[in-house]
Each structure stands twice: as structure tokens, then as C-alpha cells.
């Protein structure tokens, strides 16, 4: 169970880093740029702990899949970006894929 806590922390830091990347304006703003570097470092640090019990392919799929969904949501609500129906459908498929891997795969180290 602790491996999923580490994975959740890694996802949160990845989302923070990616959000700050948008705000950094190609690393021309110092504070958001520092947040990007720190958050990505912490994301990979905590992701590395999950690899003790979850195979790297599965951990990365969950990490990147949920990160995509969360970043897309932040883009809509924080940066006022819009998603068309194919994008929403694709995000739904990503969520479905993460659920299938977690609920039905024997590879996740339950």
C-alpha cells in the first residue's frame, strides 16, 4: 500500500512541475522555473520508491496516465484552456486503462 502513496506523491509533484512549466514561460521567470526543477526532482525521487514493488512499465503508465488527466484538468480550470470531445474521450480511455491495470493485472504487485 505504501508504494501507492509514493506513487501518488510522485504524481502530485509531476503535476506541480508541469503546471509551473507553463507559468515559467520557457524558463524566463525564476520562481516558477525553480518550482519546475524541484517538483520534477521530487517526482522522480518518489517514483523511484514505487519501483521496489511495482514494475517500471506499470508504475510509469499509472504515473504518466494520471498526470495527463490531472494536467488536462488544470489546463481547463487554471489556464482556461479548452478540450474538445475527442480529447475528453481520450482522457476517459486513459482513466479506463489505469483502472484496468490496477484492478485486473497481476503485474502491479498486489
Secondary structure as GFF3:
##gff-version 3
##sequence-region A 1 110
A	DSSP	alpha_helix	2	24	.	.	.	ID=ss1
A	DSSP	alpha_helix	30	50	.	.	.	ID=ss2
A	DSSP	alpha_helix	56	77	.	.	.	ID=ss3
A	DSSP	alpha_helix	85	104	.	.	.	ID=ss4
A	DSSP	three_ten_helix	106	108	.	.	.	ID=ss5
###
